[in-house]
Amino acid sequence: MGMASRLRGGAVLLGLSLLLGALAGPSRAAAETMAVIVHPDTPVQNLTFAEMRRVFLGERQYWNAETPVVLIVRAPVAPERQVVLDRIYRMSESQFKQYWIARIFRAEATSTPKVVYSNQTINELVAAIPGAISLVRADDIQPGVRKIKIDGLLPGEANYPLR
């Protein structure tokens, strides 16, 4: 087989690969709506996007006098983690880690967010820990947790900010 023939074959394979990728569409997490979930007894029904961001940044540490905020996030390998970093924190992975190290060092926080490896574990922890809050794909919400409104909207509603 000649060089020109091999180049044409490679170009055809590359084109086919690009076409199949385009037909497959965006990644699953990017295409799906995310939901903010809390422990059922958490005294919050609705947060503005800015308020939710302050909670995730650790700037709001208590829901009320008795209930601390407990942040739970997915591990760095999860697509949901990238959504949290991009949309809520507006940071890279390394900036996120440095941010929390600095908060601990300055005594602005007592711990970093709890890191888990599955949405099932997030659901279980949020259901078990009063004050817990996390973000999961809307279709992964399990009984025992409660989704909250962001800017007055629930996942699936028009203009919901976490899709």
N, C-alpha and C positions, 0 to 999 in steps of 0.2 A: 504494500500500500504506500502510495507516495505521500509526501509532506502536505501537499494541497488537499488531498483527500482526507488525511487525518485532521487537518485544521477545520475543514467543513464539517466533519463528524463531531468534533469537539464543540463547534459553534451550534450545531443542531442540538446536542445534549444540553448545552448551557441554556439555549432558548427554551427547550422543553422544561428544564428545571425551573426557570423563571416563571413560565406560564403556569406550571403546577403550583408553585408557591403563591402566585396571584389568585388562582382559583380557590386555594385553601383558605384565603382570607387572613385577617389578623389573628394574632395569638389568642388563645381562649380567654385569658384574663383581660386582655385589652378589649375584647369584644363584649365582655359581660359587665353587667352592673354590679358594683360593690355595695355592701351594706355595712353600716356601723351598728354593732350589737353591744348590748350591755346586760349586766345581771338584772333579772326581773325586778328586784327591789331598788335599783338605782334611781334616785329621785330626779330623773331628767326624761323628758318626752321629745324635746326638740332642741337642737343647737344650730346656731348659724354656722356657716362654713368657718368663719374666723374663730368662733368659740371652740368648735371641734378641733381646729388646728392648735389652739392654745392648750387644749387638753392633751393632745398627742405630743406637743412640745414639752409637756411637764410644767407648764406655767400655771395651770390650775391643778392643784394637788389634792383637793377635797371636793366632794359633791356637796357635803354639808358637814356639820361639826363631828359627826360620828362615822362618816363614810369616806375613806380615802379613795382616790382614783387609782386603779390598778391597770396599767397599760400592758396589753398583750399584743405582740406582733409576730408575723411569720418570719421564719429564718431566711437568710439572704438568698437561698436557692429558689424561693417561691415567687411566682409571678405576682402574687398579692403584695409581696414585700416591695416590688418595684413600683406598684401603684401607690403604696403608702409613701415611699421615698419621693416619687415624682409629684404626686398631687397634693399631699398633705405637708410633708416636711420640706419639699423643694430642695432636696440635698442628694448628693451622691452617697453611696454606701460608706466611703471613708469619712465624708463630712458628718454623716449620721453618728458614726462611732466616736469621732472627735467631739461632737456636740455633747453627747452624753457623758463622756469622760470629763469634759470641762464642767458640766453641771454638778457632777459628783465632787470634783476637786474643789469647786467654789462653795460646796455645801448647799447648793440650790435644789438638790434632789438627794434622796437617800438610796435610790437604786435606779438602774436602767430598766427599760421595758422588759417584760418577760418574753423570751423568744421560744417559739414552738415550731414544730415541723409539719403540722397538718391542720386543716380546717376543723377536723373532728376534735382534735385536742383543744383548739381555740374554743369551740362550742362547749366542751366539757368544763374547761376552766372558767369561762365567763359565767356559765350556769352555776358553778360552785363558789365563786369568789365574789362576795358583795363589793360593789364599786368597780368591778372589772368592765373594761371597754376594749373593743377590738374591731377590726375590719375584715370581712370575709366576702367571698362571692355571694351574691344574693340567693342563688340557688343552693348554697351549702348551709343555709341557716337550719339549725336543728331545734327541736322542742327544748324548752328550758331557758332560752335566751329571749331577749326582746330587741327588735330593731327600733332605732330612733329616727326621727325626722331630721333632715339636714336642710336648713333654710325652708322649713315647713313642708318638705317633700319626702316621700318614701321612695325606695328603689322601684323603678318601673314607671314613675310619674314623669311627665314631660319636664324638662329643665332640671332634673335631679343632677346634682353636681358630681357624683362619683360613678360615672359610666365610662 
